[in-house]
Amino acid sequence: MSATIGRLRDPQQRAERAMRVLDVTADLLHRHGYRRVTIDDVAAGAGIGKGTIYLHWKNREQLFGAVFEREVLRAMDELRQALRQEPKVCLLHRFAQTYFLAIVNRPLLHGFLLEDPDLLGKLAASADAARDDRHGTMARQYVGLLAEHGLLRDDMTVDEIGYAYQATFEGFLRAEDSPGAGGPDTRAHLLAKIVRRAFESEPEPSVTTLRDVATATATLLDDLIDADRSTPGAPSP
């Protein structure tokens, strides 16, 4: 009994077990959808008892929320890597294009966002409110950073651009079945074109400006990702 308790308390083994549970849950959700996956299914797939899952997550919504958050973290990390490789990704239209593809090329994440509004509501109810605040703050800081460097049009406020951009981005995510939508790359290219024309300033930024803004944007993402991963119960990469 003491050996079993020791294994349950070992931080590395707990982390490895949690990762295995998340992997199994993600696979089941991808194959069967939210409504058909139960905690019993996950436990059986992971080869553990149902009670063991409850050591990590209080209920099914928290477990599914952890899967969702891990997918978001991976999409953000992809965006961060793109910024480090190509400074022009800091521009709003390139940022939108890159993040859009990072989402739609992850079927599970895309499914969470599109296929079941009720699920998103339940995930939001079980999520850490501080996490949502962090993401909202980062988005405002990023748009403000672009404005400070003259990379956005000046006849709209930062808040107006932030709202209109978010509405445009989310609209593209939800309009994939519209006639003429095309594949992910086509939709991402069109999104970038619209964002550029609607929100960005005309002058081509200097190489120095691009480098400085890209570095600052990557730092914002670094801080956000680190904060999300350090939250108690946060999913592993």
C-alpha positions as CSV (number, residue, x, y, z in Angstrom):
1,M,0.0,0.0,0.0
2,S,2.8,2.5,0.9
3,A,4.5,1.8,-2.4
4,T,1.3,2.6,-4.3
5,I,0.8,5.8,-2.3
6,G,4.4,6.7,-3.0
7,R,3.9,6.3,-6.8
8,L,0.8,8.5,-6.6
9,R,2.6,11.2,-4.9
10,D,5.8,11.2,-7.0
11,P,5.6,14.4,-9.1
12,Q,7.2,12.9,-12.2
13,Q,5.0,9.9,-12.2
14,R,1.9,12.0,-11.6
15,A,2.9,14.3,-14.6
16,E,3.5,11.2,-16.8
17,R,0.2,9.7,-15.9
18,A,-1.6,13.0,-16.5
19,M,0.1,13.3,-19.9
20,R,-1.1,9.7,-20.8
21,V,-4.6,10.6,-19.7
22,L,-4.6,13.7,-21.8
23,D,-3.3,11.8,-24.8
24,V,-6.0,9.1,-24.5
25,T,-8.7,11.8,-24.0
26,A,-7.6,13.7,-27.1
27,D,-7.7,10.6,-29.2
28,L,-11.1,9.6,-28.0
29,L,-12.5,13.1,-28.5
30,H,-11.1,13.2,-32.0
31,R,-12.6,9.8,-32.9
32,H,-15.9,10.0,-31.1
33,G,-16.8,13.6,-30.1
34,Y,-17.5,15.2,-26.8
35,R,-21.0,13.7,-26.2
36,R,-19.9,10.1,-26.6
37,V,-16.7,10.1,-24.4
38,T,-17.0,9.3,-20.7
39,I,-14.5,9.2,-17.9
40,D,-14.9,5.4,-17.9
41,D,-13.8,5.4,-21.6
42,V,-10.7,7.4,-20.7
43,A,-9.8,5.3,-17.7
44,A,-10.1,2.1,-19.8
45,G,-8.0,3.6,-22.6
46,A,-5.3,4.8,-20.2
47,G,-5.3,1.5,-18.2
48,I,-6.1,3.1,-14.9
49,G,-9.0,3.3,-12.5
50,K,-11.6,6.0,-12.9
51,G,-10.8,7.3,-9.4
52,T,-7.2,8.0,-10.5
53,I,-8.4,10.4,-13.1
54,Y,-10.3,12.3,-10.4
55,L,-7.0,12.8,-8.6
56,H,-6.1,15.2,-11.4
57,W,-9.4,16.6,-12.6
58,K,-12.7,17.1,-10.6
59,N,-15.0,16.2,-13.5
60,R,-15.3,15.5,-17.2
61,E,-15.4,19.2,-18.2
62,Q,-12.2,20.0,-16.4
63,L,-10.5,17.1,-18.1
64,F,-11.7,18.1,-21.5
65,G,-10.8,21.7,-20.7
66,A,-7.2,20.6,-20.0
67,V,-7.1,18.9,-23.4
68,F,-8.4,22.1,-25.0
69,E,-5.9,24.3,-23.2
70,R,-3.0,22.0,-24.3
71,E,-4.1,22.4,-27.9
72,V,-4.2,26.1,-27.5
73,L,-0.8,26.2,-25.9
74,R,0.6,24.2,-28.8
75,A,-1.0,26.5,-31.4
76,M,0.5,29.5,-29.5
77,D,3.9,27.9,-29.4
78,E,3.7,27.4,-33.2
79,L,3.0,31.1,-33.5
80,R,5.9,32.0,-31.3
81,Q,8.3,29.8,-33.3
82,A,7.1,31.5,-36.5
83,L,7.8,34.9,-35.0
84,R,11.3,33.9,-34.2
85,Q,12.0,32.6,-37.7
86,E,10.4,35.5,-39.6
87,P,9.9,38.9,-38.0
88,K,7.2,39.9,-40.5
89,V,4.9,37.5,-38.6
90,C,4.5,40.3,-36.1
91,L,2.4,42.3,-38.6
92,L,-1.3,41.9,-37.8
93,H,-2.2,40.2,-41.1
94,R,0.7,37.7,-40.9
95,F,0.0,37.1,-37.2
96,A,-3.7,36.3,-38.1
97,Q,-2.7,34.1,-41.0
98,T,-0.2,32.1,-38.9
99,Y,-2.5,31.6,-35.9
100,F,-5.4,30.7,-38.1
101,L,-3.5,27.9,-39.7
102,A,-2.2,26.8,-36.3
103,I,-5.8,26.3,-35.2
104,V,-7.4,24.9,-38.3
105,N,-4.6,22.4,-38.8
106,R,-5.4,21.0,-35.4
107,P,-8.6,19.1,-36.0
108,L,-9.3,18.6,-32.3
109,L,-8.8,22.3,-31.4
110,H,-10.9,23.4,-34.5
111,G,-13.6,21.0,-33.4
112,F,-13.7,22.4,-29.9
113,L,-14.2,25.9,-31.3
114,L,-16.8,25.0,-34.0
115,E,-18.7,21.8,-33.4
116,D,-20.2,22.1,-30.0
117,P,-21.1,25.6,-28.6
118,D,-22.5,24.0,-25.5
119,L,-19.2,22.3,-24.8
120,L,-17.3,25.6,-25.0
121,G,-19.7,27.1,-22.5
122,K,-19.1,24.3,-20.1
123,L,-15.3,24.5,-20.6
124,A,-15.5,28.3,-20.0
125,A,-17.5,27.7,-16.8
126,S,-14.8,25.3,-15.5
127,A,-11.8,27.3,-16.7
128,D,-9.5,29.5,-14.6
129,A,-10.9,33.1,-14.9
130,A,-7.3,34.4,-14.5
131,R,-6.3,32.6,-17.6
132,D,-9.0,34.3,-19.7
133,D,-7.8,37.7,-18.2
134,R,-4.2,36.9,-19.2
135,H,-5.2,36.1,-22.8
136,G,-7.3,39.2,-23.1
137,T,-4.5,41.4,-21.7
138,M,-2.0,39.9,-24.0
139,A,-4.2,40.6,-27.0
140,R,-4.7,44.2,-26.0
141,Q,-0.9,44.6,-25.4
142,Y,-0.1,43.2,-28.8
143,V,-2.5,45.5,-30.6
144,G,-1.2,48.4,-28.6
145,L,2.3,47.5,-29.5
146,L,1.5,47.6,-33.2
147,A,-0.2,51.0,-32.8
148,E,2.8,52.5,-30.9
149,H,5.0,51.6,-33.8
150,G,2.7,53.1,-36.4
151,L,1.7,49.7,-37.9
152,L,-2.1,50.3,-37.6
153,R,-4.4,52.8,-39.2
154,D,-4.9,55.9,-37.0
155,D,-8.6,56.6,-37.6
156,M,-9.7,53.9,-35.2
157,T,-8.9,53.4,-31.5
158,V,-6.8,50.5,-30.3
159,D,-10.0,49.0,-28.7
160,E,-12.0,49.4,-31.9
161,I,-9.3,47.6,-33.9
162,G,-8.9,44.9,-31.3
163,Y,-12.7,44.2,-31.3
164,A,-13.1,44.3,-35.1
165,Y,-10.0,42.1,-35.7
166,Q,-11.2,39.5,-33.2
167,A,-14.6,39.4,-34.8
168,T,-13.1,39.0,-38.2
169,F,-10.8,36.3,-37.1
170,E,-13.5,34.3,-35.3
171,G,-15.8,34.8,-38.3
172,F,-13.3,33.1,-40.6
173,L,-13.0,30.2,-38.2
174,R,-16.7,29.7,-38.2
175,A,-17.3,30.2,-42.0
176,E,-15.4,27.2,-43.3
177,D,-18.5,25.6,-44.8
178,S,-19.6,28.7,-46.8
179,P,-19.6,28.3,-50.6
180,G,-16.3,29.2,-52.1
181,A,-14.4,29.1,-48.7
182,G,-11.7,26.9,-50.2
183,G,-9.0,25.0,-48.2
184,P,-7.2,26.3,-45.1
185,D,-4.4,28.0,-47.0
186,T,-6.9,29.8,-49.2
187,R,-8.9,31.0,-46.3
188,A,-5.8,32.0,-44.4
189,H,-4.6,34.0,-47.3
190,L,-7.9,35.8,-47.7
191,L,-8.0,36.5,-44.0
192,A,-4.6,38.1,-44.2
193,K,-5.6,40.2,-47.2
194,I,-8.7,41.5,-45.4
195,V,-6.9,42.2,-42.1
196,R,-4.1,44.1,-43.9
197,R,-6.5,46.3,-45.9
198,A,-8.9,46.9,-42.9
199,F,-6.5,47.6,-40.1
200,E,-2.9,48.2,-41.1
201,S,-1.2,51.4,-42.1
202,E,0.2,51.9,-45.6
203,P,3.9,52.6,-45.2
204,E,6.2,49.5,-45.2
205,P,7.9,49.2,-41.8
206,S,11.6,49.2,-41.6
207,V,13.7,46.2,-40.8
208,T,14.5,47.6,-37.4
209,T,10.9,48.2,-36.6
210,L,9.9,44.7,-37.6
211,R,12.7,43.2,-35.5
212,D,11.8,45.2,-32.5
213,V,8.1,44.5,-32.7
214,A,8.7,40.8,-33.4
215,T,10.9,40.5,-30.3
216,A,8.4,42.3,-28.1
217,T,5.5,40.2,-29.4
218,A,7.5,36.9,-28.9
219,T,8.1,38.1,-25.3
220,L,4.4,38.7,-24.8
221,L,3.8,35.1,-26.0
222,D,6.6,33.8,-23.8
223,D,5.1,35.3,-20.7
224,L,1.6,34.1,-21.6
225,I,2.6,30.6,-22.3
226,D,4.8,30.4,-19.2
227,A,1.9,31.7,-17.0
228,D,-0.5,29.2,-18.5
229,R,1.8,26.3,-18.0
230,S,2.6,27.3,-14.4
231,T,-1.0,27.4,-13.3
232,P,-1.9,24.5,-11.0
233,G,-3.4,21.7,-13.0
234,A,-2.3,23.1,-16.3
235,P,-1.6,20.6,-19.1
236,S,1.9,19.6,-20.0
237,P,3.2,20.6,-23.5
